[in-house]
Amino acid sequence: MLGKTIENVKGTELSAEWLIRQGFIPEETFTITIEPAPDDDENMPLEEMFRPEFVAEMERVDRDIKQGKFTICRTPEEDEAFFKSVWEDE
């Protein structure tokens, strides 16, 4: 979706509360530009910008998740027991 610009908007047509917060007065005339918020993916760097080791690790994690090799801990007690078992194995 493209942005939209509206020219010559009278301050009296806008919210008085918003005008005050912005430091404007109702007697002013405004040009309003409305743009859609950027997608989160739009802000992500390209994969080529990541180190190969990082990309490889993320691919390994994705494979592990697809194979069911992950643990979900629903309580702090489960977290503690899981990490204790991992640390004791090392």
C-alpha positions in Angstrom: 0.0 0.0 0.0 1.3 3.4 -0.9 1.3 6.4 1.3 -1.1 9.3 1.0 -0.7 13.1 1.4 -3.5 15.4 2.4 -2.8 19.1 2.0 -4.4 22.2 3.6 -5.9 20.4 6.6 -7.2 23.0 9.1 -6.1 22.5 12.6 -9.7 22.8 13.8 -10.4 19.5 11.9 -7.9 17.7 14.1 -8.0 16.5 17.7 -7.4 19.4 20.0 -5.6 17.0 22.4 -3.2 15.9 19.7 -2.5 19.4 18.6 -1.6 20.5 22.1 0.6 17.4 22.6 2.5 18.3 19.4 2.8 22.0 20.3 0.5 23.2 17.4 -2.4 25.6 17.5 -5.8 25.0 15.8 -5.4 28.1 13.6 -2.6 26.5 11.7 -3.0 24.6 8.4 -1.2 21.2 7.9 -0.1 18.8 5.3 -0.5 15.3 6.5 1.4 12.4 5.1 0.1 8.9 5.9 2.4 5.9 5.3 1.9 2.3 6.2 4.1 0.9 8.9 7.1 -1.1 7.6 7.0 -4.8 7.6 9.3 -6.5 10.2 10.9 -8.5 7.4 11.7 -5.2 5.7 14.1 -4.3 8.6 15.9 -7.6 8.6 19.3 -7.7 7.0 19.8 -9.9 4.0 21.0 -13.4 4.7 24.2 -12.7 2.8 25.1 -10.1 5.5 25.2 -12.8 8.2 28.4 -14.8 8.9 28.3 -18.3 7.4 28.6 -19.9 10.8 25.5 -18.1 12.1 23.5 -19.2 9.0 24.7 -22.8 9.4 23.7 -22.8 13.1 20.2 -21.4 12.4 19.7 -24.1 9.7 20.8 -26.7 12.2 18.3 -25.4 14.8 15.5 -25.4 12.2 16.3 -29.1 11.3 16.3 -30.0 15.1 13.0 -28.4 15.6 11.5 -30.1 12.6 12.8 -33.5 13.9 11.3 -32.8 17.3 14.6 -32.3 19.0 13.5 -29.5 21.4 12.2 -29.2 24.9 9.3 -26.9 26.0 9.5 -25.9 29.7 6.2 -24.5 30.9 7.1 -23.6 34.5 10.2 -22.3 36.3 10.6 -25.7 37.9 10.7 -27.4 34.6 13.3 -24.9 33.4 15.5 -25.5 36.4 15.2 -29.3 36.1 16.0 -29.2 32.4 19.0 -27.0 32.7 20.3 -28.9 35.7 20.1 -32.2 33.7 22.0 -30.5 30.7 24.7 -29.1 32.9 25.2 -32.3 34.8 25.7 -34.2 31.5 28.7 -32.0 30.5 
